Amino acid sequence: MLGLGHIIPELKMGVASLYAHKLRSLLTMLGMIFGVGAVVAMLSITEGAQQQMMAFIDQLGVNNIIVEAHEAADRDTLQAVRAISPGLTFRDYRNISANIAGLDAITPRKKFKPSKVMPKTSQELPGLIGVLPNYMEINSLKLTEGRFFTQDENDSSAPVCVLGEDAKVNLLGYDPAVGKFVKVNDTWLEVVGVLTQQATSDSDEAGAAAVNRNNLVISPLNTVMRRFEDSTSYLRDEIDGMYMKVKPGVDSIQTANVVKALLAFTHKDAGDFEIIVPAGLLEQKKQTQLIFKIVMICIAGISLLVGGIGIMNIMLATVLERTREIGIRRAIGARQSDIVRQFLSEAVLISIAGGLVGILFGWALAQIIGSAAGWPTVVTVSSIAVAFGVSVFIGLLFGIYPAVQAAKLDPIEAIRYE
């Protein structure tokens, strides 16, 4: 077993050799720097995207099922669909509630796009949705101010609302909002609560992210049904969505299939609704993220491979350059294993130094990409460990051949080499 007494001299000689040829060493390291940097940056992008998507799907609820209505764009389309299906209705809500086992809670949803709000805002107008009080439980919502509306307020169509974080800031600023009033179209609503910031997704996950979940005014369902109407109401279904939460231990994907079959029967396969299962989205996203991560690592690995070839090339040139030195060392008693360690240590030192600089480069690159493109990036310990470990392995792998070639040199011929 080798002790430090055998390894440290080779390391010192390796450091001295690299320092003596600083520019050449730096150029050799560039391949490793770019390769490791690319690995760290790519893994940080995929990790950031995965965390954002996990937060978004967690917000939807992995035990939830969402039904979205496909509403008509014009009167002709509406008439064609209505000849087959009545659209999404309260009857569907009652049928599902009565016939689907394993549901913990369910609420219909009715949404509107207000034409005006007060206080006025220069930002995008908030959306208005009407739901039952159990909407808070279904979506595991939390409040920063006040409370959620009650069943009594829904029964009486009380003019109250709960604001999303963005809607609260855009309409009422940063001061406490509970007890204040906002006017949506021609109806004044008292603010009884404000929700915490919720995760969102830039992409439309099968309709799940069609509305900014933080820029919402949420009111009791009866309040919205009885107090609000707009010019396009005739194009819309009686309700435009439903949220369901299955009981613990119940398979949400199987339950969603039963819901879909029930709705398809009552809607006569008109295709005017869509079922969204966050648990299914989660599985799809995991597979997509895994494929993307593998592709990114392969692309970054090419850079590391090029860096390894650069190390091998420069080490072979170094062996040729130092043939006489190798012969002298062998002549005074150095063994072949000592020569192998000498040159292998130089290759590993190049890869370690390149790996360390590459980690810093990758971290900086991830921050620049995140800032410029608006993508979430998360540099994890595992991504750093993977990139650094691969760089050291590349150094060992591509340093072995030059080191063995150096050790095989005939001492007498090496000494006579000019």
GIPE-V308111 format. One record per residue. N is the residue number from 1. RES is the residue in one letter. SS is DSSP state (H for helix, E for strand, - for the rest). NEAR is the number of other C-alpha atoms within 8 Angstrom. Layout:
n->N res->RES ss->SS near->NEAR
n->N res->RES ss->SS near->NEAR
//
This chain:
n->1 res->M ss->- near->2
n->2 res->L ss->- near->6
n->3 res->G ss->- near->6
n->4 res->L ss->H near->6
n->5 res->G ss->H near->7
n->6 res->H ss->H near->8
n->7 res->I ss->H near->10
n->8 res->I ss->H near->8
n->9 res->P ss->H near->8
n->10 res->E ss->H near->12
n->11 res->L ss->H near->11
n->12 res->K ss->H near->8
n->13 res->M ss->H near->9
n->14 res->G ss->H near->13
n->15 res->V ss->H near->10
n->16 res->A ss->H near->8
n->17 res->S ss->H near->9
n->18 res->L ss->H near->10
n->19 res->Y ss->H near->8
n->20 res->A ss->H near->6
n->21 res->H ss->- near->8
n->22 res->K ss->H near->8
n->23 res->L ss->H near->6
n->24 res->R ss->H near->7
n->25 res->S ss->H near->11
n->26 res->L ss->H near->8
n->27 res->L ss->H near->8
n->28 res->T ss->H near->13
n->29 res->M ss->H near->14
n->30 res->L ss->H near->10
n->31 res->G ss->H near->15
n->32 res->M ss->H near->17
n->33 res->I ss->H near->15
n->34 res->F ss->H near->12
n->35 res->G ss->H near->15
n->36 res->V ss->H near->18
n->37 res->G ss->H near->15
n->38 res->A ss->H near->11
n->39 res->V ss->H near->15
n->40 res->V ss->H near->16
n->41 res->A ss->H near->13
n->42 res->M ss->H near->13
n->43 res->L ss->H near->13
n->44 res->S ss->H near->14
n->45 res->I ss->H near->13
n->46 res->T ss->H near->12
n->47 res->E ss->H near->11
n->48 res->G ss->H near->12
n->49 res->A ss->H near->11
n->50 res->Q ss->H near->10
n->51 res->Q ss->H near->8
n->52 res->Q ss->H near->12
n->53 res->M ss->H near->10
n->54 res->M ss->H near->9
n->55 res->A ss->H near->9
n->56 res->F ss->H near->12
n->57 res->I ss->H near->13
n->58 res->D ss->H near->9
n->59 res->Q ss->H near->10
n->60 res->L ss->H near->9
n->61 res->G ss->- near->12
n->62 res->V ss->- near->11
n->63 res->N ss->- near->12
n->64 res->N ss->E near->16
n->65 res->I ss->E near->14
n->66 res->I ss->E near->12
n->67 res->V ss->E near->11
n->68 res->E ss->E near->12
n->69 res->A ss->E near->13
n->70 res->H ss->- near->9
n->71 res->E ss->- near->10
n->72 res->A ss->- near->9
n->73 res->A ss->- near->7
n->74 res->D ss->- near->7
n->75 res->R ss->H near->8
n->76 res->D ss->H near->6
n->77 res->T ss->H near->9
n->78 res->L ss->H near->12
n->79 res->Q ss->H near->8
n->80 res->A ss->H near->8
n->81 res->V ss->H near->12
n->82 res->R ss->H near->9
n->83 res->A ss->- near->7
n->84 res->I ss->- near->9
n->85 res->S ss->- near->11
n->86 res->P ss->- near->10
n->87 res->G ss->- near->12
n->88 res->L ss->- near->13
n->89 res->T ss->- near->10
n->90 res->F ss->H near->9
n->91 res->R ss->H near->6
n->92 res->D ss->H near->9
n->93 res->Y ss->H near->11
n->94 res->R ss->H near->8
n->95 res->N ss->H near->9
n->96 res->I ss->H near->10
n->97 res->S ss->H near->9
n->98 res->A ss->H near->6
n->99 res->N ss->H near->6
n->100 res->I ss->- near->11
n->101 res->A ss->- near->4
n->102 res->G ss->- near->8
n->103 res->L ss->E near->11
n->104 res->D ss->E near->8
n->105 res->A ss->E near->9
n->106 res->I ss->E near->13
n->107 res->T ss->E near->12
n->108 res->P ss->E near->14
n->109 res->R ss->E near->14
n->110 res->K ss->E near->14
n->111 res->K ss->E near->10
n->112 res->F ss->E near->9
n->113 res->K ss->E near->8
n->114 res->P ss->- near->11
n->115 res->S ss->- near->6
n->116 res->K ss->- near->8
n->117 res->V ss->E near->12
n->118 res->M ss->E near->9
n->119 res->P ss->- near->8
n->120 res->K ss->- near->7
n->121 res->T ss->- near->10
n->122 res->S ss->- near->5
n->123 res->Q ss->- near->5
n->124 res->E ss->- near->5
n->125 res->L ss->- near->11
n->126 res->P ss->- near->10
n->127 res->G ss->E near->12
n->128 res->L ss->E near->12
n->129 res->I ss->E near->14
n->130 res->G ss->E near->15
n->131 res->V ss->E near->13
n->132 res->L ss->- near->12
n->133 res->P ss->- near->11
n->134 res->N ss->- near->9
n->135 res->Y ss->H near->11
n->136 res->M ss->H near->10
n->137 res->E ss->H near->7
n->138 res->I ss->H near->14
n->139 res->N ss->- near->10
n->140 res->S ss->- near->8
n->141 res->L ss->- near->9
n->142 res->K ss->- near->7
n->143 res->L ss->E near->11
n->144 res->T ss->E near->8
n->145 res->E ss->E near->10
n->146 res->G ss->E near->9
n->147 res->R ss->- near->9
n->148 res->F ss->- near->10
n->149 res->F ss->- near->13
n->150 res->T ss->- near->7
n->151 res->Q ss->H near->8
n->152 res->D ss->H near->6
n->153 res->E ss->H near->11
n->154 res->N ss->H near->15
n->155 res->D ss->H near->8
n->156 res->S ss->- near->8
n->157 res->S ss->- near->12
n->158 res->A ss->- near->9
n->159 res->P ss->- near->10
n->160 res->V ss->E near->12
n->161 res->C ss->E near->14
n->162 res->V ss->E near->15
n->163 res->L ss->E near->14
n->164 res->G ss->- near->16
n->165 res->E ss->H near->12
n->166 res->D ss->H near->10
n->167 res->A ss->H near->13
n->168 res->K ss->H near->14
n->169 res->V ss->H near->9
n->170 res->N ss->H near->10
n->171 res->L ss->H near->11
n->172 res->L ss->H near->9
n->173 res->G ss->- near->7
n->174 res->Y ss->- near->6
n->175 res->D ss->- near->5
n->176 res->P ss->- near->5
n->177 res->A ss->- near->11
n->178 res->V ss->- near->11
n->179 res->G ss->- near->7
n->180 res->K ss->- near->7
n->181 res->F ss->E near->8
n->182 res->V ss->E near->12
n->183 res->K ss->E near->11
n->184 res->V ss->E near->11
n->185 res->N ss->- near->9
n->186 res->D ss->- near->5
n->187 res->T ss->E near->9
n->188 res->W ss->E near->9
n->189 res->L ss->E near->11
n->190 res->E ss->E near->12
n->191 res->V ss->E near->15
n->192 res->V ss->E near->13
n->193 res->G ss->E near->15
n->194 res->V ss->E near->17
n->195 res->L ss->E near->13
n->196 res->T ss->- near->10
n->197 res->Q ss->- near->8
n->198 res->Q ss->- near->8
n->199 res->A ss->- near->9
n->200 res->T ss->- near->9
n->201 res->S ss->- near->10
n->202 res->D ss->- near->5
n->203 res->S ss->- near->5
n->204 res->D ss->- near->9
n->205 res->E ss->- near->8
n->206 res->A ss->- near->6
n->207 res->G ss->- near->8
n->208 res->A ss->- near->9
n->209 res->A ss->- near->13
n->210 res->A ss->- near->6
n->211 res->V ss->- near->7
n->212 res->N ss->- near->8
n->213 res->R ss->- near->10
n->214 res->N ss->- near->10
n->215 res->N ss->- near->15
n->216 res->L ss->E near->14
n->217 res->V ss->E near->13
n->218 res->I ss->E near->12
n->219 res->S ss->E near->15
n->220 res->P ss->E near->17
n->221 res->L ss->H near->15
n->222 res->N ss->H near->11
n->223 res->T ss->H near->15
n->224 res->V ss->H near->14
n->225 res->M ss->H near->10
n->226 res->R ss->H near->7
n->227 res->R ss->H near->7
n->228 res->F ss->- near->9
n->229 res->E ss->- near->7
n->230 res->D ss->- near->6
n->231 res->S ss->- near->5
n->232 res->T ss->- near->6
n->233 res->S ss->H near->7
n->234 res->Y ss->H near->5
n->235 res->L ss->H near->11
n->236 res->R ss->- near->10
n->237 res->D ss->- near->11
n->238 res->E ss->- near->9
n->239 res->I ss->- near->12
n->240 res->D ss->- near->15
n->241 res->G ss->E near->12
n->242 res->M ss->E near->12
n->243 res->Y ss->E near->14
n->244 res->M ss->E near->13
n->245 res->K ss->E near->12
n->246 res->V ss->E near->15
n->247 res->K ss->- near->9
n->248 res->P ss->- near->5
n->249 res->G ss->- near->4
n->250 res->V ss->- near->8
n->251 res->D ss->- near->8
n->252 res->S ss->H near->13
n->253 res->I ss->H near->9
n->254 res->Q ss->H near->7
n->255 res->T ss->H near->12
n->256 res->A ss->H near->11
n->257 res->N ss->H near->8
n->258 res->V ss->H near->9
n->259 res->V ss->H near->10
n->260 res->K ss->H near->9
n->261 res->A ss->H near->8
n->262 res->L ss->H near->9
n->263 res->L ss->H near->9
n->264 res->A ss->H near->11
n->265 res->F ss->H near->8
n->266 res->T ss->H near->7
n->267 res->H ss->- near->13
n->268 res->K ss->- near->8
n->269 res->D ss->- near->7
n->270 res->A ss->- near->9
n->271 res->G ss->- near->8
n->272 res->D ss->- near->13
n->273 res->F ss->E near->10
n->274 res->E ss->E near->9
n->275 res->I ss->E near->10
n->276 res->I ss->E near->12
n->277 res->V ss->- near->13
n->278 res->P ss->H near->14
n->279 res->A ss->H near->13
n->280 res->G ss->H near->8
n->281 res->L ss->H near->11
n->282 res->L ss->H near->11
n->283 res->E ss->H near->8
n->284 res->Q ss->H near->8
n->285 res->K ss->H near->9
n->286 res->K ss->H near->9
n->287 res->Q ss->H near->8
n->288 res->T ss->H near->8
n->289 res->Q ss->H near->10
n->290 res->L ss->H near->8
n->291 res->I ss->H near->8
n->292 res->F ss->H near->9
n->293 res->K ss->H near->11
n->294 res->I ss->H near->8
n->295 res->V ss->H near->8
n->296 res->M ss->H near->11
n->297 res->I ss->H near->11
n->298 res->C ss->H near->8
n->299 res->I ss->H near->8
n->300 res->A ss->H near->13
n->301 res->G ss->H near->10
n->302 res->I ss->H near->9
n->303 res->S ss->H near->13
n->304 res->L ss->H near->15
n->305 res->L ss->H near->9
n->306 res->V ss->H near->9
n->307 res->G ss->H near->14
n->308 res->G ss->H near->14
n->309 res->I ss->H near->9
n->310 res->G ss->H near->10
n->311 res->I ss->H near->15
n->312 res->M ss->H near->13
n->313 res->N ss->H near->8
n->314 res->I ss->H near->9
n->315 res->M ss->H near->13
n->316 res->L ss->H near->9
n->317 res->A ss->H near->8
n->318 res->T ss->H near->8
n->319 res->V ss->H near->12
n->320 res->L ss->H near->7
n->321 res->E ss->H near->6
n->322 res->R ss->- near->8
n->323 res->T ss->H near->13
n->324 res->R ss->H near->11
n->325 res->E ss->H near->9
n->326 res->I ss->H near->14
n->327 res->G ss->H near->15
n->328 res->I ss->H near->11
n->329 res->R ss->H near->9
n->330 res->R ss->H near->11
n->331 res->A ss->H near->9
n->332 res->I ss->- near->6
n->333 res->G ss->- near->6
n->334 res->A ss->- near->9
n->335 res->R ss->- near->7
n->336 res->Q ss->H near->9
n->337 res->S ss->H near->7
n->338 res->D ss->H near->9
n->339 res->I ss->H near->13
n->340 res->V ss->H near->13
n->341 res->R ss->H near->11
n->342 res->Q ss->H near->13
n->343 res->F ss->H near->14
n->344 res->L ss->H near->12
n->345 res->S ss->H near->11
n->346 res->E ss->H near->13
n->347 res->A ss->H near->15
n->348 res->V ss->H near->12
n->349 res->L ss->H near->11
n->350 res->I ss->H near->13
n->351 res->S ss->H near->14
n->352 res->I ss->H near->12
n->353 res->A ss->H near->9
n->354 res->G ss->H near->15
n->355 res->G ss->H near->15
n->356 res->L ss->H near->10
n->357 res->V ss->H near->9
n->358 res->G ss->H near->14
n->359 res->I ss->H near->15
n->360 res->L ss->H near->9
n->361 res->F ss->H near->11
n->362 res->G ss->H near->14
n->363 res->W ss->H near->12
n->364 res->A ss->H near->8
n->365 res->L ss->H near->10
n->366 res->A ss->H near->16
n->367 res->Q ss->H near->9
n->368 res->I ss->H near->8
n->369 res->I ss->H near->10
n->370 res->G ss->H near->11
n->371 res->S ss->H near->8
n->372 res->A ss->H near->6
n->373 res->A ss->H near->6
n->374 res->G ss->- near->7
n->375 res->W ss->- near->10
n->376 res->P ss->- near->9
n->377 res->T ss->- near->13
n->378 res->V ss->- near->9
n->379 res->V ss->- near->13
n->380 res->T ss->- near->7
n->381 res->V ss->H near->6
n->382 res->S ss->H near->6
n->383 res->S ss->H near->12
n->384 res->I ss->H near->11
n->385 res->A ss->H near->8
n->386 res->V ss->H near->8
n->387 res->A ss->H near->13
n->388 res->F ss->H near->13
n->389 res->G ss->H near->8
n->390 res->V ss->H near->8
n->391 res->S ss->H near->15
n->392 res->V ss->H near->12
n->393 res->F ss->H near->8
n->394 res->I ss->H near->12
n->395 res->G ss->H near->16
n->396 res->L ss->H near->11
n->397 res->L ss->H near->9
n->398 res->F ss->H near->13
n->399 res->G ss->H near->15
n->400 res->I ss->H near->10
n->401 res->Y ss->H near->9
n->402 res->P ss->H near->13
n->403 res->A ss->H near->16
n->404 res->V ss->H near->9
n->405 res->Q ss->H near->9
n->406 res->A ss->H near->13
n->407 res->A ss->H near->10
n->408 res->K ss->- near->7
n->409 res->L ss->- near->11
n->410 res->D ss->- near->7
n->411 res->P ss->H near->11
n->412 res->I ss->H near->8
n->413 res->E ss->H near->9
n->414 res->A ss->H near->14
n->415 res->I ss->H near->12
n->416 res->R ss->H near->7
n->417 res->Y ss->- near->7
n->418 res->E ss->- near->3
//
